[in-house]
Amino acid sequence: MFSPTSSAILLYPAAIEKAIFRTSESNKHKQTKNMSEQAQIVRKDILPQPENPLVPLQRVNVTGQAVETESSEQNKPNLFSPKTIRGVTFKNRIGVSPMCQYSSFDGFASDFHLTHLGSFAFHGSGLVIMEATAVAPQGRISPQDNGIWKDEHIPNLKRITEVIKFAGAVPGIQIAHAGRKASTYALFHPKVDEPAPVEEGGWDDILAPSAIPFKEGARVPKEITVEEIKQTTQQFVDAAIRANKAGFQVVELHFAHGYLASSFLSPHTNRRTDNYGGSFENRIRFALETAEAVRKVWPQEYPLFVRISAADYIDPVHADNGQWTVHDSVELAKRLKAVGVDVIDCSSGGNSPFYKTPARGEGYQIPLAEQVKAEAEIDTAGVGSIYTPSYANSIVQEGKVDFVLLGRQLLDEPSWPTRAGDELGYSVSRLDQYKYGKYKKVPLFRTD
Ligand SMILES: Cc1cc2nc3c(=O)[nH]c(=O)nc-3n(C[C@H](O)[C@H](O)[C@H](O)COP(=O)(O)O)c2cc1C
């Protein structure tokens, strides 16, 4: 588990060394300070000024760009065909699905993120979407979530986007508000999903369309007021402006998995009687207004993605007030398209602990993306248990999706795109620094 102190140490090791030194110096005079007071001194000392001891990328004397020149263009598998949306060209259709890493402190991205996300770009993914990044501190899933609610977050994020672009990939960021699922322990804490107590960095004032907890034992959210709805939309807008300043070229709005926007969409979680609840038109209002407002500030040359839970898939026994279906998703996608959204990223579930998917196995959510693409006539990203290169290629080739997002497979194997190319008979160009990896089956030193 990432304690705030240990995450701080990971954030800025050089700074902390100095801070610890200073702390121990001052302790010569103030032996009475207890451990938590010392920790406060260390954290206050390091957070505002991350140090940058690494050589800036601009000084690295190589091309750095992964240019696909080494394989026959005619035989290029669809998975590796480029795609242009607005002013951005993705070199292939492989994207890193956003994945929370619970490795931030006070919302600040850390050196963990730089290495983690940079690695995917170095190994061939065309699109790297940074994890759910909170538009407000209250909208974090856990105290360790990444954030973009203040300008001070921008420099760390910018370092990350520069590395991703250096490797020829497109940097994206998912911006999010966790709604009633905020303020829980992080994924790798033994008490995952349980409310994080205030003394461990949690907070009690969580928001939702209706005052219904996610599950038994979860915090009861406060019913969000119309004024707070408008403020939240503005927080998404401000986050998008910061994302642009940080160098991202794709923003994905997180409207899935039972978080704030998702719980507005579903009749299961939205029991409001005002303009933001009841009818389909009312339930989609927050999502639509937010997408429209973000589109106005997000540069016209950059694509806007929206991730939805394309179906709630709640066990009907537990869905007495109805649930969100793929037909609703098609209607929503048409309206999102009309306000300038470019891609619908189709996930599912998260709105209830009683999730019951009709499908299992590789690509279990792809039928949702396929239907949204066909009926709303909009580009889609497909995600969920995709790991076989031939399968990933086939869903692009057959026009079911435009992007294939991988999560856990890439965590396990960041170089999956290179292996996928090999298996599909296509030689993916490596970064200059990694070119020798390609010739691993011949002796390094030849004598003939
Ligand atoms: C560690 C982890 C963190 C995740 N965090 C997010 C997130 O921040 N935003 C999101 O929309 N989905 C999140 N997801 C879901 C993934 O993006 C993805 O949709 C899901 O894992 C299914 O894809 P996969 O089978 O390729 O892993 C997360 C999944 C994992 C495993």
The ligand as an SDF file (V2000), in Angstrom:
LIG
                    3D

 31 33  0  0  0  0  0  0  0  0999 V2000
   -5.4210   -1.5950  -12.4020 C   0  0  0  0  0  0  0  0  0  0  0  0
   -6.6050   -1.1180  -13.2000 C   0  0  0  0  0  0  0  0  0  0  0  0
   -6.9840    0.2020  -13.1130 C   0  0  0  0  0  0  0  0  0  0  0  0
   -8.0560    0.6750  -13.8900 C   0  0  0  0  0  0  0  0  0  0  0  0
   -8.3620    2.0120  -13.8600 N   0  0  0  0  0  0  0  0  0  0  0  0
   -9.2570    2.5080  -14.7540 C   0  0  0  0  0  0  0  0  0  0  0  0
   -9.4140    3.9020  -14.9280 C   0  0  0  0  0  0  0  0  0  0  0  0
   -8.6850    4.7010  -14.3540 O   0  0  0  0  0  0  0  0  0  0  0  0
  -10.3540    4.3230  -15.8100 N   0  0  0  0  0  0  0  0  0  0  0  0
  -11.1290    3.4480  -16.5210 C   0  0  0  0  0  0  0  0  0  0  0  0
  -11.9870    3.8830  -17.2880 O   0  0  0  0  0  0  0  0  0  0  0  0
  -10.9550    2.1370  -16.4060 N   0  0  0  0  0  0  0  0  0  0  0  0
  -10.0280    1.6410  -15.5720 C   0  0  0  0  0  0  0  0  0  0  0  0
   -9.7830    0.3050  -15.5380 N   0  0  0  0  0  0  0  0  0  0  0  0
  -10.4400   -0.5650  -16.5270 C   0  0  0  0  0  0  0  0  0  0  0  0
   -9.5200   -0.7210  -17.7530 C   0  0  0  0  0  0  0  0  0  0  0  0
   -9.3130    0.5120  -18.4090 O   0  0  0  0  0  0  0  0  0  0  0  0
  -10.1180   -1.7170  -18.7510 C   0  0  0  0  0  0  0  0  0  0  0  0
  -11.3120   -1.1800  -19.2680 O   0  0  0  0  0  0  0  0  0  0  0  0
  -10.3930   -3.0700  -18.1260 C   0  0  0  0  0  0  0  0  0  0  0  0
   -9.2900   -3.4920  -17.3470 O   0  0  0  0  0  0  0  0  0  0  0  0
  -10.6890   -4.1250  -19.1840 C   0  0  0  0  0  0  0  0  0  0  0  0
   -9.6170   -4.2200  -20.0910 O   0  0  0  0  0  0  0  0  0  0  0  0
   -8.4980   -5.4060  -19.9650 P   0  0  0  0  0  0  0  0  0  0  0  0
   -9.2550   -6.6880  -19.9520 O   0  0  0  0  0  0  0  0  0  0  0  0
   -7.6540   -5.2500  -21.1910 O   0  0  0  0  0  0  0  0  0  0  0  0
   -7.7660   -5.1920  -18.6960 O   0  0  0  0  0  0  0  0  0  0  0  0
   -8.7610   -0.2050  -14.7400 C   0  0  0  0  0  0  0  0  0  0  0  0
   -8.3860   -1.5480  -14.7750 C   0  0  0  0  0  0  0  0  0  0  0  0
   -7.3060   -2.0080  -14.0460 C   0  0  0  0  0  0  0  0  0  0  0  0
   -6.8980   -3.4430  -14.1720 C   0  0  0  0  0  0  0  0  0  0  0  0
  1  2  1  0
  2  3  1  0
  2 30  2  0
  3  4  2  0
  4  5  1  0
  4 28  1  0
  5  6  2  0
  6  7  1  0
  6 13  1  0
  7  8  2  0
  7  9  1  0
  9 10  1  0
 10 11  2  0
 10 12  1  0
 12 13  2  0
 13 14  1  0
 14 15  1  0
 14 28  1  0
 15 16  1  0
 16 17  1  0
 16 18  1  0
 18 19  1  0
 18 20  1  0
 20 21  1  0
 20 22  1  0
 22 23  1  0
 23 24  1  0
 24 25  2  0
 24 26  1  0
 24 27  1  0
 28 29  2  0
 29 30  1  0
 30 31  1  0
M  END
$$$$
